[in-house]
Amino acid sequence: MRGTWALSALLLAAACGTGTDGKPVAPPTTPEPAPAPEPPPEPRVCTDERQRALNYSGNTTILPREWDGTPFRVDLFDHFPEAAGVDYPADQLDVVRDLADRIEEQIGYPIIEAGSVIPVPQNPPEGWNAPTRYAPPGCQQWREPGRIHGIHLTDLPDGHAGGGALLASASCGVVSYYVGRGLPPPGRSREWARSAIRHELFHLFGFKHRDDEFPAHVGITMSPELLNGDRTGADVGFMYATFEDVDALRCVFPEGG
């Protein structure tokens, strides 16, 4: 009976707004409902995005010209130095795979796919992976249509710090790396360098850094997040594609080719 009386007292006190000691009891609160997620922006009406992408890189951007509705396969040549670590190429392909999934999820069809680590082509032209800012010499001889290749340079081009993907040759569908002195130290700098492959792939798609980098009819301008990384959100320092970046790809690479 004593337990029943105590429970009744508690219930009565709660109903009256006071505790068993006579002090006021706060009324029960209902949790605030979680805010509804914001709907994605409306897709753009395509205008001249494809032509601007074609005009990039001196009117030699190759991927939009080869587009037939089949995703471009991204492979890395198996010649990365020990300083990069044995898992580095596979990790870069994971970043590519993440970007490929992101693109397909938004626009409904794939544009790229992660490939594998493949052997260096036999008898490549001399200087094929020399430190140049331009297209690797003779790349048309060893690059297969519909493919994107990642190559490691023999040294750093002028003005680059290295540590990851650092150059894109839009006329050849090639991304150049230099990690010959090892990866950046752990932290934001390493994650920033790890994500640079996304930035370089968008150069191959026909994207430029800034509006004023080339005339308006040349190239599509990257978002600040894809250019330098998000400095405010959860992905601090990471370079990633926004909705607008991916939406422009839909216009450059229309479904079905």
N, C-alpha and C positions, 0 to 999 in steps of 0.2 A: 504494500500500500504506500510506503514511504516513497518508492521510486515513481509510482503513478502520480502522487501529489506533487513531486518535484517537477515532473514533465509538464503537468497542468499549469504549474506556476510559471514556468518558462514560456509556455504558449500564451498565457494570459498577459504576461509582461510584454512579450513581443507585440501582441495585438494592441496594447495600450501605449506602446512607444517608450516603455521604461524597462530597465533591467531588474533583476531580483534585488539589487541593492538600491533601487529607487532612482538611479541615474538614467537620463534619456538614452535610448537606443536608436542608432541611425537606421532609417528604413532601408530595406534591401534595395539594391540597385540592379538595374537591367543592363547588361553589357551593351555598349554601342555597337550597332551592326558594322561589319567591315565595309569600307567604301567599295562601291562597284568599280571594277577595273575600267580604265578609260578605253573607249573603242579605238581601234587603229585608225590612222588618218585615211582619208579617201585616196585610192590610187589615182595617179595623175592621168591626164589625157595625153597620150604620146604625141610629141611634135617632131622636133629635129634631133632627138637624143642619139638615134642611131647614126645619123650623118656626122654629128659632132664627134662621136666615138671613132668613126672611120677616119676623120680628119686628124685625129691625134697622132703623134709621132711622125710628123711630116707626111701625113696621108698614107702611112704604111701599116697601120694597126691591123694585125693579121687575124686575131680571133673573131671579130665580128664578120670578117669576110669568109671565114671557114664555117660559120655557124650553119648547121643543117638540122638543128633540133636535137642532136646527140650531145650529151654533156662532155666537156673537155676533161680528159684524164690527167691528173697531176702526178708526175713521177719525179723522184729525186735520184740522181746518179750516185752510185755507191763509191764515192771517193772523198767523203768528208774526213778530215784529219782526226787523230786520236784526241786532240784538245777539245773537240766538240762532245765527246762521249759516245758510246756505242748506241745509245737510245735516241740521240738527237734527231736523225732523219725521221724515225718513226713518230716521234713526238710532233714534228712539224706536219706530218701527214694527218695526225689527229686534229691539229688546228684547222687544216684544210677541210677535213671531214665535218668539223663543227660548222664552218662557214657554208659548206655545201648543203647541210641540213637546214641551216637558217634560211638560205635562199629558196630552197624547194618548199619549205613550210610557208613562206610568205607568198610566193608567186604561183605555186602549184605545180611546178615542173623543175627539173634539175638543169643547171648550167655547167657545173663542174662536179667532179667526183674525185675522191682520194684514191690514188693508185698505190704504188709500192716503191721500194728501193730497188733500182734496176742497174745492171752492169753499164759501165761506161762504153759508149759505142766503139767498135773496133776501128783503128786507124783514123781517129778524128783529125781534122786539119790542124796544122801547127798554130799554136796560140789560141785554140778554141776556148780555153777558160782563162785567158790572160786578163789582167785587171783593166778592163776598158769600161767606159761609161756607155758605150754604144752596143750594138748587136754583136754577140760573139762571132768571131770570124768563121765563116763557113757553116753557120748554124742551119742553113737550108739543106745542107748535105746530110745531117744526122737527125734533124728534127722531123718527126712524122706528123702529118696533118692531124688535127684533132687532139694533139697532145700539148701539155705544158710541162716543161722540164725545169727542175731545180739543179743548178750546177754550183760547184765550189770554186772560187777563184784562187789563183796561185798567190795573190797578194792583194792588198787593199788599193782600190782606186783613190786618187787624190780627194781629200775632203770628206772621207768617210771614216767612221770610228770602228766599224765592224761589229761583230757580236751576234750576227743573225742575217736574215734576208735584207739586202741593201740596195739592189738595183733590179729594175724590170726592163726587158727589151721587148717593147710592144710589137716591133716589126718581126720578132722571132718567136714569141711565146715562151720566153725564158726568164726565170728569176735567178739572179746571182746572189750567192752567199759569201761571207767570209767570217769564219769562226776559228781561223788558224791559230789565234793566240788565246783561245779559250772563251768560254761564255762569260757574260757580265756577272758580277757578284749577285747572290740571291737578293730578292727584294723587287722593288718596282722596276728597276732598270732591266732586270732579267725578264720579267713578264712583259715589259714593253717590247723588248727585242724579240721575244717569242711570238708576239702577236703581229710583228711587222710583215709577215707573209700575207696577211689579209690586205694590207695597204698595197703591197707590190702586185698582188693579183688584180686589184682594181685598176692599176696602171695598165695591165695587159688588156683589161676590158675597155680602155679608152678614157680613163679618168685622169684629171689634172689636179694639182694641189689647190690652186686658188683661181678666182675669176680672172685676175689680171696677169696670170702666168702666160696665157696665150690669148689670141683674139676670141671673141664670144663664140664664133662658129667652130672653134677647135677645142675638143675635149669637154668632158662633163666634170663639174667641180665636186670634189669630195666634201663630205661633211667634216666639221672640225674634229669629230670623234674618230673618224677614219684617218684623218690627216695626222693628228698629234696625240690622240687618246683622250679619254674622258678624265678630267681632273677633279671631278666632284662626286661621282657616284660610286657604286660598289666596285666597278671595274677601273679603279683609279690607275691611270697610266696605260691601260690596255687600248690598243687600236682595234676598233670594231665597226662593222657596217650598221648604219641606222636604217630605219624604214625607208627613208628617201633614197639612200644609196642603192638599196636592193630594188626599190620600185623603178629606178632608172634602168636597171639591168633588164627589166621586163620589156622596156622599149628598145634597148640595144639588141637584145636576143629574143625576138618574138617567138612564142610557142610554135613548135613545128618547123622552125627554120625559115 
